[in-house]
């Protein structure tokens, strides 16, 4: 895989690069201050990074890449896969390469790479105090998607700290259905009735049709050659004026990254007018809980026996700003 940009070249690390990685950037306390991996204490640590890189390249579509300018190693970048079609981007530059636009260029190359590999949701996290990194992300089209996302910054100390989550708008055709046909309503209701949590909650398609048909809620869909591939219902009224009431993906499209792309697009619709996104997840649905945690949501409350006795709903939230 040959990757380059205007001034830079990118290549997969090899074990012989470990001394240069250590010398150029991975042992520098200032360079590694806000990174999500621990500063290297020896060349052996850099060798462990190369071995990790080998594993990523052998098991994923891509992995870490070294950044070179005129054959001089100046840092590293790459895509970290957290699903079959979702990934996070990042970069690190040697101190003598700061302030020259290389970070923006390298991240732009990763955005292009992600697009060529079919990534449906590209994200990045950074420390709230790292203003330079936030500027680089925004220059490459990333938008703030959540504050208070737990992350590890081992070079600042032990434990989890708040981070900022940025995402790029996903390349999906999200259609707002203003005039819902009977066919649209039936298709969505049937999709809901055959997936969790509605299976456990024993909700039939007949009982779910009014939810889809409610004209006071926004219905957004993604269509393919088979019809509606996924949809989301939003409630933009009241105190929780950024509430994702329903998110559903057709069975044959699950596990493809469509759900992450669909939710991200819906969140950006909400965050355009509100500082918060709210969603509920059932207490018996650990798969969905894990998905929403990965998407940057925090649990803020428990609604006991909300839908049926014996099952709670967890209220989740992500925010980019307060009301004032």
C-alpha positions in Angstrom: 0.0 0.0 0.0 1.7 3.2 -1.2 0.5 6.4 0.4 1.8 9.9 0.0 0.8 13.5 0.2 2.2 16.8 -1.1 5.3 16.8 1.1 5.2 13.5 3.0 5.4 9.8 2.5 3.9 7.1 4.7 5.0 3.5 5.2 4.5 0.6 7.5 7.1 0.4 10.3 9.7 -2.4 10.4 11.7 -3.6 13.3 14.8 -1.7 12.1 13.0 1.5 12.6 12.8 1.2 16.4 16.0 3.1 17.2 14.9 6.1 15.0 11.4 6.0 16.4 12.8 6.2 20.0 15.3 8.9 19.2 13.1 11.1 17.0 9.8 11.3 19.0 8.6 8.4 21.2 10.8 9.2 24.2 10.2 12.9 24.1 8.1 14.0 27.2 6.8 17.1 25.4 5.8 15.2 22.2 4.1 12.4 24.1 2.4 14.5 26.8 -1.2 14.2 25.4 -0.9 10.9 23.7 -3.0 7.8 24.5 0.1 5.5 24.8 2.9 5.6 27.3 6.2 7.4 26.5 8.9 4.9 25.5 11.6 4.3 28.0 13.9 2.3 25.8 14.3 1.1 22.2 12.7 -2.1 23.4 9.5 -0.2 23.9 9.7 1.1 20.3 10.2 -2.5 19.1 7.0 -3.5 20.9 5.2 -0.8 19.0 6.5 -2.3 15.7 5.3 -5.7 16.8 1.9 -4.2 17.6 1.9 -2.6 14.2 2.6 -5.9 12.5 -0.4 -7.4 14.3 -2.6 -4.6 13.2 -1.5 -4.9 9.6 -1.9 -8.6 9.6 -5.4 -8.6 11.1 -7.0 -5.3 9.9 -7.3 -3.4 6.7 -4.5 -1.1 7.7 -2.4 0.0 10.8 0.2 2.4 12.0 2.3 4.3 9.4 5.6 6.2 9.8 5.7 9.7 8.3 8.8 10.7 6.3 9.9 13.9 4.7 12.8 13.6 2.3 13.7 10.2 3.9 13.8 11.8 7.4 11.5 10.2 10.0 9.3 12.9 11.5 6.5 11.0 13.2 3.7 8.4 12.8 0.0 8.3 12.0 -2.5 5.7 10.9 -6.0 4.3 11.4 -7.0 2.3 14.5 -9.9 0.0 13.7 -12.7 -0.4 16.3 -15.2 -2.2 14.1 -15.5 -3.7 10.6 -16.0 -0.3 9.0 -15.3 2.2 11.8 -11.9 3.6 12.7 -10.1 6.3 14.7 -7.3 8.5 13.3 -4.3 10.0 15.1 -0.8 11.3 14.6 2.4 12.3 16.4 5.2 14.5 15.2 8.8 15.0 16.3 9.2 18.4 17.9 11.4 19.8 15.1 8.5 19.2 12.7 5.9 21.2 14.6 4.3 24.4 13.2 4.9 23.5 9.5 1.5 22.1 8.6 2.7 18.5 8.6 0.1 17.4 11.1 -2.8 18.8 9.0 -1.3 17.1 5.9 -0.8 13.8 7.5 -4.3 13.7 9.0 -5.7 14.7 5.6 -3.9 11.7 4.1 -5.6 9.4 6.7 -9.0 10.9 5.9 -8.4 10.0 2.2 -7.2 6.5 3.2 -10.2 5.9 5.3 -12.5 6.9 2.4 -10.7 4.5 0.1 -11.1 1.6 2.6 -14.8 2.1 3.1 -14.7 3.6 6.6 -18.3 4.6 7.6 -17.4 6.6 10.7 -14.0 8.2 11.3 -13.3 9.6 14.7 -10.5 11.1 16.8 -10.0 11.9 20.4 -7.9 14.5 22.1 -7.2 16.1 25.4 -9.3 19.2 26.2 -6.1 21.3 26.7 -4.5 20.3 23.4 -5.6 23.3 21.4 -3.2 22.6 18.5 -4.6 19.1 17.9 -8.2 20.4 18.0 -7.3 23.0 15.3 -5.8 20.2 13.1 -8.9 18.1 13.4 -11.2 21.0 12.5 -9.0 21.9 9.5 -9.7 18.3 8.2 -13.4 18.6 8.6 -13.8 16.9 12.0 -16.6 18.2 14.2 -16.9 18.1 18.0 -19.2 15.2 18.8 -18.9 14.8 22.6 -17.2 16.1 25.7 -16.4 14.1 28.8 -15.5 10.9 27.0 -13.3 8.7 29.3 -9.8 8.2 27.9 -6.4 7.2 29.1 -3.5 9.7 29.0 -0.8 7.7 30.7 1.8 10.4 30.4 -0.3 12.7 32.5 -0.9 10.1 35.2 -3.0 7.0 36.0 -6.7 6.5 35.5 -9.2 7.8 33.0 -9.6 11.5 32.2 -12.1 13.4 30.1 -11.4 13.7 26.4 -13.0 15.4 23.4 -14.5 13.2 20.7 -14.4 14.5 17.1 -16.0 12.9 14.1 -16.1 13.6 10.4 -19.6 13.7 8.8 -20.3 10.2 7.4 -20.8 9.9 3.7 -24.3 8.5 3.9 -27.5 9.6 2.2 -29.6 10.4 5.2 -33.2 11.2 4.0 -35.6 13.0 6.2 -39.0 11.5 5.4 -41.6 14.3 5.8 -44.5 12.5 4.1 -44.4 8.9 5.4 -46.1 6.4 3.2 -47.8 3.3 4.6 -45.1 1.3 3.0 -42.4 3.3 4.9 -44.2 2.9 8.2 -44.7 -0.8 7.7 -41.1 -1.4 6.6 -39.7 0.4 9.7 -42.2 -1.3 12.1 -41.4 -4.7 10.9 -37.7 -4.0 11.2 -38.1 -2.9 14.8 -40.3 -5.9 15.7 -37.6 -8.4 14.6 -34.7 -6.9 16.6 -33.8 -6.0 20.2 -35.0 -4.4 22.5 -38.4 -4.8 21.0 -38.3 -8.6 20.9 -37.7 -8.9 24.6 -40.2 -6.1 25.2 -42.7 -8.1 23.2 -43.6 -5.3 20.9 -45.3 -6.3 17.6 -45.2 -4.4 14.4 -48.8 -3.4 14.9 -47.9 -1.8 18.3 -44.8 -0.1 16.8 -46.4 1.5 13.8 -47.7 4.6 15.7 -44.1 5.3 16.8 -42.9 5.4 13.2 -45.9 7.3 12.0 -45.8 10.1 14.7 -45.7 13.3 12.7 -44.3 15.2 15.7 -41.0 13.2 15.4 -38.4 13.3 12.7 -37.9 10.1 10.7 -34.6 9.8 8.9 -33.8 6.8 6.7 -31.0 5.3 4.6 -32.2 3.4 1.5 -30.5 0.8 -0.7 -31.6 -1.5 -3.5 -33.7 -3.5 -1.1 -35.5 -0.6 0.5 -34.9 1.0 3.9 -31.6 -0.2 5.2 -31.8 1.7 8.5 -33.6 4.5 10.2 -33.6 6.8 13.2 -36.5 8.7 14.9 -35.6 12.0 16.6 -37.6 14.0 19.1 -36.4 17.6 19.1 -39.0 19.0 21.5 -38.9 19.8 25.2 -36.1 19.5 27.7 -34.6 16.5 26.0 -34.8 18.3 22.7 -32.1 16.0 21.2 -33.6 12.6 21.9 -32.9 9.7 19.7 -36.1 7.7 20.3 -35.3 4.8 17.9 -32.3 3.5 16.0 -32.7 0.4 13.8 -30.7 -1.3 11.1 -32.0 -4.1 8.8 -30.6 -7.5 9.7 -28.5 -8.0 6.6 -26.8 -4.6 7.1 -25.9 -5.1 10.8 -22.2 -5.4 11.5 -21.3 -3.3 8.5 -20.8 0.1 10.2 -24.1 1.4 8.9 -25.5 1.8 12.5 -22.5 4.0 13.5 -22.8 6.1 10.4 -26.5 6.5 10.8 -26.3 7.5 14.4 -23.4 9.9 13.7 -25.4 11.6 11.0 -28.4 11.9 13.3 -26.2 13.3 16.1 -24.8 16.0 13.8 -28.4 16.9 12.8 -29.2 17.3 16.6 -26.0 19.1 17.6 -26.6 21.6 14.8 -29.4 23.1 17.0 -28.9 21.6 20.5 -25.9 21.0 22.7 -27.0 17.5 23.8 -28.0 14.2 22.4 -30.0 11.8 24.6 -30.8 8.1 24.1 -32.1 5.2 26.1 -30.7 1.7 26.1 -32.3 -1.3 27.8 -30.7 -2.9 30.8 -30.8 -6.3 29.2 -29.0 -5.2 26.0 -25.2 -5.3 26.7 -24.4 -5.3 23.0 -26.2 -2.0 22.5 -24.6 -0.6 25.8 -21.2 -1.4 24.4 -22.0 0.2 21.1 -23.2 3.5 22.7 -20.2 3.6 25.0 -17.9 3.4 22.0 -19.9 6.2 20.4 -19.1 8.5 23.3 -22.3 8.3 25.4 -22.2 8.4 29.2 -24.8 6.9 31.5 -26.6 9.6 33.5 -29.6 7.8 35.0 -31.7 4.8 35.3 -35.4 4.7 34.5 -36.7 1.8 36.5 -39.5 -0.4 35.0 -40.0 2.3 32.3 -41.5 0.1 29.5 -42.3 -3.2 31.3 -41.8 -4.4 34.9 -38.5 -6.1 35.5 -36.5 -4.2 32.8 -34.9 -0.8 33.3 -33.9 1.8 30.7 -30.6 3.6 31.0 -30.6 7.2 30.0 -27.4 8.1 28.1 -26.1 11.5 27.0 -23.4 13.1 25.0 -22.9 16.9 25.0 -20.8 19.5 23.2 -21.9 22.5 25.2 -24.2 23.6 28.1 -27.4 25.5 27.5 -25.7 28.8 28.2 
